[in-house]
Amino acid sequence: MVIVKLNPQGSRFVTLDNGYHLWTQTLGEGDIQLMTVHGGPGGTNEIFENFAQELKPFGVKVSRYDQLGSWYSDQPDFSDPQIREQFFNIAYYVDEVEAVRQALGLDQFFLLGQSWGGVLAIEYALKYGQHLKGLILSSMIDNLDEYIVNINRIRESMFSPEEVAYMQAQEAAHHFDDAHYQALVAQLGENYLHHASDPQPKHLISVMATPVYNYFQGDNEFVMVGALKDWDRRKDIHRINVPTYLTFGGHETMPLDAAQRMADTIPDATLHITPNAGHGQMLDNPRDYFESLGQWLAAHR
């Protein structure tokens, strides 16, 4: 018999009951346990690569993972209708968070959800809140209606009426690969998704899980036609009964008035606006983002 003892620090795969494997990594020392859930949908954990380093002064141990279908974890054949039916739903990904928590032996931990990860974090808090010590929603509100209104308001402020009409015509014709259309969409990323100059991690090839993104989101940030478009928890967030930290970029794709409404509705909520930052706050203004987050975590340890 071979006995394998895994180091609680470092990278390892966890095996789910469905047989698939997820990549995980735990780094850092301290009595504050933080698990992060990445955005996309279909993005990767890489936005959290430096969280353990940045939060070290506050005594935070950070666990991160790639969701099913994302780059470092198993990628099912999503062309199979049965696989799509099984995994293409919010409920699956919420239960996946719980499965990872169990596999990593976490309890009374802090859960941070970035963007799409914030959807899963809200749902997790409503279903599995007994395991949480606190909740962090990073650049995510509690519904998509207000996001859709805001993102189109941004488009109208960024582009001329002629450019907006051109984009809408390409969308109606499903010409999402049109070169000029793609160039206009890229301007959104340069100004609101990442407000700083080119701060995001780079790969030589795309690591986005496109089938996951297309199913839940659509073809890009302007075209919210996926399964997420009707998601709305405005009537339920008052039931979140753990300390909650809401953090948004000051130059953000998410509406800040909705963030304030959430702060007023969740019983124990703190709202922080990261200045000079877009949707990827931790990349645009890491000094403010981590200092403020670390202080909140330490205050609620």
C-alpha positions in Angstrom: 0.0 0.0 0.0 1.3 3.5 -0.9 0.2 6.3 1.4 0.3 9.7 -0.2 0.2 12.7 2.1 -0.4 16.0 0.3 1.1 19.2 1.4 -1.7 21.6 2.4 0.4 24.3 0.7 0.9 24.4 -3.1 -0.9 23.2 -6.1 -3.0 20.0 -6.5 -5.9 18.6 -8.3 -9.1 17.7 -6.5 -11.5 15.0 -7.9 -15.2 15.8 -7.9 -17.9 13.2 -7.4 -18.7 13.5 -11.1 -15.1 12.3 -11.9 -13.7 15.5 -13.2 -10.6 17.2 -11.8 -10.1 20.8 -10.7 -6.8 22.6 -10.3 -6.4 24.2 -6.9 -3.6 26.1 -5.1 -3.3 27.2 -1.5 -0.6 29.7 -0.4 0.1 31.8 2.6 0.1 31.6 6.4 -2.3 32.9 8.9 -5.6 32.3 10.6 -7.7 34.0 8.0 -8.9 31.5 5.3 -9.8 33.1 2.0 -11.1 31.2 -1.1 -11.4 33.0 -4.4 -13.8 32.4 -7.3 -12.8 33.7 -10.7 -14.9 35.5 -13.3 -15.5 35.0 -17.0 -17.7 33.0 -17.1 -14.9 30.7 -18.3 -12.0 32.8 -17.1 -9.1 31.6 -15.0 -7.8 31.9 -11.5 -4.8 33.9 -12.6 -6.2 37.2 -11.5 -5.6 35.9 -8.0 -1.9 34.8 -8.5 -0.5 37.4 -6.1 -3.3 37.5 -3.5 -1.3 35.4 -0.9 1.7 37.7 -1.4 -0.3 40.9 -1.2 -2.4 39.8 1.8 0.5 38.3 3.7 0.8 41.2 6.1 -2.7 40.6 7.3 -2.3 36.8 8.0 -4.3 35.5 5.1 -4.1 32.0 3.6 -5.5 32.0 0.0 -7.0 29.1 -1.9 -7.9 29.5 -5.5 -9.1 27.2 -8.3 -10.1 26.9 -11.9 -13.8 26.1 -12.4 -14.8 23.1 -14.6 -14.2 24.0 -18.2 -11.6 26.6 -17.4 -8.0 26.4 -18.6 -6.2 24.6 -15.7 -9.1 22.2 -14.8 -10.8 19.5 -16.8 -12.6 20.6 -19.9 -15.7 18.5 -20.7 -16.9 18.1 -24.3 -19.5 20.8 -24.2 -20.6 19.9 -27.7 -22.4 17.0 -26.1 -26.0 18.1 -25.3 -26.1 15.9 -22.1 -22.9 17.5 -20.8 -24.3 21.0 -21.5 -27.5 20.2 -19.7 -25.6 18.8 -16.7 -23.1 21.6 -16.2 -24.4 24.7 -18.0 -26.4 26.1 -15.0 -25.6 28.3 -12.0 -26.6 25.6 -9.5 -23.8 23.3 -10.7 -21.1 25.9 -10.3 -22.5 26.9 -6.8 -22.3 23.2 -5.7 -18.8 23.1 -7.2 -17.7 25.9 -4.8 -19.0 23.7 -1.9 -17.2 20.6 -3.3 -13.9 22.5 -3.5 -14.4 23.9 0.1 -14.9 20.3 1.4 -11.9 19.0 -0.6 -9.6 21.7 0.8 -11.0 21.3 4.3 -12.2 24.9 4.7 -14.8 26.0 7.2 -15.7 29.4 8.6 -13.8 30.9 5.7 -14.1 34.1 3.7 -15.3 33.7 0.1 -14.4 36.2 -2.6 -16.1 36.3 -5.9 -14.8 38.4 -8.8 -17.4 39.4 -11.4 -19.1 36.1 -12.5 -17.5 34.6 -9.4 -19.6 37.2 -7.4 -22.8 35.6 -8.8 -21.6 32.3 -7.5 -20.5 33.9 -4.2 -24.0 35.4 -3.6 -25.7 32.1 -4.4 -23.3 30.2 -2.2 -24.0 32.6 0.7 -27.7 32.1 0.3 -27.4 28.3 0.1 -24.3 27.4 2.2 -23.9 30.5 4.4 -23.4 28.4 7.5 -19.8 27.7 6.4 -18.9 31.4 5.8 -17.2 33.8 8.1 -17.5 36.6 5.6 -18.3 37.4 2.0 -16.5 39.6 -0.5 -18.2 40.7 -3.7 -15.6 42.2 -6.1 -17.1 44.0 -9.1 -20.4 42.2 -9.0 -23.9 43.4 -8.3 -27.0 41.3 -7.4 -28.7 41.4 -10.8 -28.0 41.7 -14.5 -30.7 44.1 -15.5 -28.9 47.1 -14.0 -25.6 45.9 -15.5 -27.1 45.7 -19.0 -28.5 49.3 -18.7 -25.2 50.6 -17.4 -23.0 48.9 -20.0 -25.1 50.3 -22.8 -25.0 53.7 -21.1 -21.3 53.4 -21.2 -21.3 52.5 -24.9 -23.4 55.6 -25.7 -21.0 57.8 -23.8 -17.9 56.3 -25.4 -19.0 56.2 -29.0 -20.7 58.5 -31.5 -24.3 57.8 -32.5 -23.1 56.5 -35.8 -20.7 54.0 -34.1 -23.4 52.8 -31.7 -25.7 52.3 -34.7 -23.0 50.4 -36.5 -22.4 48.1 -33.5 -26.1 47.4 -33.1 -26.4 46.5 -36.8 -23.5 44.1 -36.6 -25.1 42.5 -33.5 -28.4 42.2 -35.1 -26.7 40.4 -38.1 -24.6 38.3 -35.7 -21.4 39.7 -37.4 -19.4 39.6 -34.2 -16.2 38.9 -36.1 -16.4 42.2 -38.1 -13.0 43.9 -37.7 -14.3 47.4 -37.0 -16.9 46.0 -34.5 -14.1 44.1 -32.7 -12.0 47.2 -32.6 -14.8 49.2 -30.9 -15.5 46.4 -28.4 -11.8 46.4 -27.5 -12.0 50.0 -26.5 -14.4 49.0 -23.8 -11.8 46.7 -22.3 -9.1 49.3 -22.5 -11.2 51.9 -20.6 -13.6 50.0 -18.3 -12.6 46.4 -17.8 -9.0 47.4 -17.2 -8.6 51.1 -16.6 -4.8 51.0 -16.2 -2.5 50.6 -19.1 -2.4 47.0 -20.2 -2.2 45.4 -16.6 -3.8 42.1 -17.3 -2.0 38.7 -17.5 -1.0 37.7 -21.1 -0.9 34.4 -22.9 0.3 33.6 -26.4 -3.0 31.9 -27.1 -6.5 32.4 -25.7 -7.2 30.6 -22.4 -10.9 31.6 -22.2 -13.4 28.8 -22.0 -15.4 30.2 -24.8 -18.3 27.7 -24.7 -18.9 28.6 -21.0 -18.7 32.4 -21.7 -21.0 32.2 -24.7 -23.6 30.2 -22.9 -23.8 32.3 -19.8 -22.8 35.8 -21.2 -23.2 36.0 -25.0 -20.6 37.1 -27.5 -19.1 40.0 -25.6 -19.9 42.4 -22.7 -22.3 44.4 -24.8 -24.4 41.5 -25.9 -25.9 40.0 -22.8 -28.1 37.3 -24.3 -26.9 34.3 -22.4 -28.4 32.3 -19.6 -27.3 34.9 -17.0 -29.4 37.8 -18.4 -32.4 37.0 -16.2 -30.4 36.4 -13.0 -31.7 38.6 -10.2 -31.2 38.3 -6.4 -32.4 41.8 -5.4 -35.2 40.4 -3.3 -32.9 38.0 -1.5 -29.7 39.7 -0.6 -31.1 40.9 2.7 -30.9 37.3 3.8 -27.1 37.3 3.6 -26.3 37.2 7.3 -22.4 37.3 7.4 -20.2 40.4 7.2 -20.0 41.4 3.5 -17.4 43.6 1.8 -18.4 45.2 -1.5 -15.6 46.5 -3.6 -15.9 48.2 -7.0 -13.7 50.2 -9.3 -14.4 53.9 -9.6 -14.3 53.5 -13.4 -16.4 50.3 -13.5 -18.7 48.4 -15.9 -21.0 47.7 -12.9 -23.3 50.5 -11.8 -22.1 52.1 -8.6 -25.6 53.2 -7.5 -26.6 49.5 -7.4 -23.5 48.9 -5.3 -24.7 51.5 -2.8 -28.2 50.0 -2.8 -26.7 46.6 -1.9 -24.6 48.2 0.9 -27.8 49.7 2.3 -29.7 46.3 2.0 -27.3 43.7 3.3 -27.5 43.8 7.1 -23.7 44.0 7.7 -22.1 45.5 4.6 -19.1 47.7 3.9 -18.8 49.4 0.5 -15.4 50.3 -0.9 -14.7 52.1 -4.2 -11.2 51.6 -5.6 -10.1 54.8 -7.2 -8.5 54.9 -10.7 -9.7 51.4 -11.4 -12.0 49.6 -13.7 -13.6 46.2 -13.4 -10.2 44.5 -12.8 -9.5 46.7 -9.7 -6.8 44.4 -8.2 -4.8 44.9 -11.4 -5.5 48.6 -11.9 -4.9 49.9 -8.4 -3.5 47.0 -6.3 -2.1 49.2 -3.5 -5.6 50.5 -2.6 -7.4 47.2 -3.4 -5.3 45.0 -1.2 -4.8 47.4 1.6 -8.5 48.0 2.0 -9.4 44.3 1.6 -6.7 43.3 4.0 -7.8 45.7 6.7 -11.4 44.5 6.4 -10.4 40.9 6.6 -8.2 41.6 9.7 -11.1 43.5 11.3 -13.4 40.5 10.8 -11.0 37.7 11.7 
